Amino acid sequence: MKVLCISASNIIHKAFDDSTSFKLCKLILECLPKENYIGEIVDLRTYKLQPCIGCGQCFETHRCVHDKEFNCIYENIISSNIIFIVSPHYAPIPAKLCMLLEKMEQITFLHWAKDTNYKSEVYGISTGIISHGGGSDWALPSYKAMVNDTIANALDTIQLKLIPYSQEWNTGISIPVASVVNSNNDIFPQQEYDWSKIKDIIHKYISKVIQS
């Protein structure tokens, strides 16, 4: 079983592996069952994606004729059995994740509009959403509304199978920070996490997605 983790962070001012999204993707792979699962991370920071221009040529090709890097990610998604999308809260989600989702939506929608029985190449792939931001527990409902629910709406069009965490968290989970520390030497606040607590939550969600 191939598990693909998409790290949607844009952060490049830190060390490459210091992105929270990237760390969460690594944690997901660590929590996978040891047998029969192969994990891979797609770090969107390493791709030069372009926005969809609505040219419609993907109707014939099922791929974007203008964006080879998108096609590379799309092929990777198609070949996966399980997908996790890990996204920080930006405005509301990172730009490259928007570009990825909008092109996948366009490819699927154009065919569905002609034939409502159409099934996309990613139809039914079990998908989990994990969001995070700079706030503690009080901020999580807003992250769900702005990040998880936004991504979930796109996944519905794309025909990926979103796996809920619970009745309340029906569009995935959101990770809080333990504390935020401001430094006089850095314009960015430093976010600290309780990684042992997060690992327990991640492990429970992975189990739900796998069992689906």
N, C-alpha and C positions, 0 to 999 in steps of 0.2 A: 504494500500500500504506500503510495507516495503522498506525503503531506507537504504542502507548499505554504510558507509563511510570507506574507507581503508586508514589509516594513515601509510605512507611508511617510515617515518623518522627512522633513527637508533639512534638518539640522546638520550643518557642516562646520560650525565654529568650534566644536569639541573634537576630541579624538574620535576616530571613525567608529569604534565600537562602543562609544559612550552615549549614543542615542538611546533614549528610553524605549522607543519602538523596536530598535534593533535588539536591545537586551531582552525585551519581552519575547521576541521571535526566538532568540537563543534558548530562553527558558521553556518555551513550548516544545522545542525539539528535545530538550533534556527530559521533559515529562512524558514523552511518547513511550509506549511499550517497547521493550528492548528488541522484540522479535517481530518480524513481518512489516515493519514501518521504516520508511526511508524519508528523512526530512531535508528540506532545502529552503533557504531564505532568498527572497527577491527583495533587494534593497533599492527602492525607487530613486535614491540619491545617485545611483550609478547609471541611470538611464536618462537620455535626453528626449523625453516625450514631447509630442506636439499636440496642441488642442485639435479636436475634430472641427473641420470646416464645412461639414454637411454636403460634401460633393456627391455622395451616393454611390461612388464606385465600389464600395465594399459590398454592395448588393450582389455584384457578380463574382467578386474575388473572395468574399468572406474574410478579407484581411484589409488593413489600411494601406492603400497604394502610396501614401506619403510618409509612412512612419514605420521603418523596419524595426525600431527598438520596441514599439508597441507590439508588433507581430511576434517578436521573440518572447515577450512576457505572455502573450495570449496563447501561444503554442504550449508554453510551460503550464499554464492554467488548464488547458484542455487535457493534458496528459496526467493531471493530478487526480487523486481520489478524494482528498480532503484539502480545504483551503482555510487559512486563518488570515484575516485582514487586521492588522494592528495599526491604529491611527491615533495621532494626537489631536487635540481640539485646536483648530486654527480658526478659519473663517468660513464655514465651520470645519471643513476638512482640507488637508493639504492639496495644493494645485495639481501635483502629478497624479495623485489618486483620482482627482476629478477627471483628468485627461484619460486615465486608464478606464474608468467606469463609463464615461460618456461614449468612448469608441466601442466598448463592448455592448452598451445599450443600443447604439446606432446599428451595429451589425445585426443584432437580434430583432430590433423593432421593425426594420425595413422588411424583413422576411415575414415576421408575424403579421404585419399589416396586410400582406398579400394572402397569407394563409394562417388562420388562427390556430391551426393544428401544428404549426411549425415548432420544432424543438431545436434549440440552439446546440452548438457543439459542447457547451458546458452544462447542459440541462441536468439538473438533479445532483450536481456535485455538492456534497455537504460542506457548508461554509460557516465559520464562526467569526464574530466581530469582537475585537477588544479595543476599547478606547481608553485614553488617559489624558490628563491635563495637569494644570498647576494647582488644583484645589484638593482639599481633603474630602471626607465623606459627604459633606453638605453640597458639594458641587456635582456629585455623580448624576443626579437626575437631569441636570442641564446638559451634561456630556452625552447622556443617553439620547436626549431629544435632538441635540444638534449634530452629534457624530454618528452614533449607532443607527438611529432612525433614518438619517440621511443616506447612509450607506445601504441600509436595508431596503429602502425604496428603489435604489438602483439595482440591487440584486434581484428584486422581484421581476423587473423588466428583463434582466439578463437571463433569468431562469435558473440561477444558482439556488440551492436549497439551504436557506438560512436556518440554523439550529439555535433555538432559544436556550437560555440558561435556566430560566424559571418563568412562571406566569408573569411576574413583575418585570423581570429582565428578559423580555421576549425578543429582543434584538441584540443579544450578546451581553457582554459584561463591560464594566468600566473600572479602572484601577485608580485608587486615590493615592495622594502623596502622604507620607507620614509627617513631613514638615517642609517648610520653605525657608531657606537661609539667604539673606541678602549680604553681599560682600562689597566692600569699598573698592576692591580691585577688579571687579567684574560687573559689567552692566546687566548681565543676566542673573536672575535669582537661581540659587542652587536647590534643586528638588531632591529630597531624600525619601527613600521608600523602605517599607518593611518587606523585604524580599521573601522572607520565610512565609509570611501571611499571603503574599501574592502567589507564591508557588502553590499553596493549598487551593486557592481559588482557580488558578490556571489548570491544575490537575483535575479538579472536578468538572470544569468546562470541557476539557479535552475528552474526558470519559463520556460525557453526554454526546459530543459530536461524533466520536468513534462508534458509540452504540447505535447511533441513528442509521 
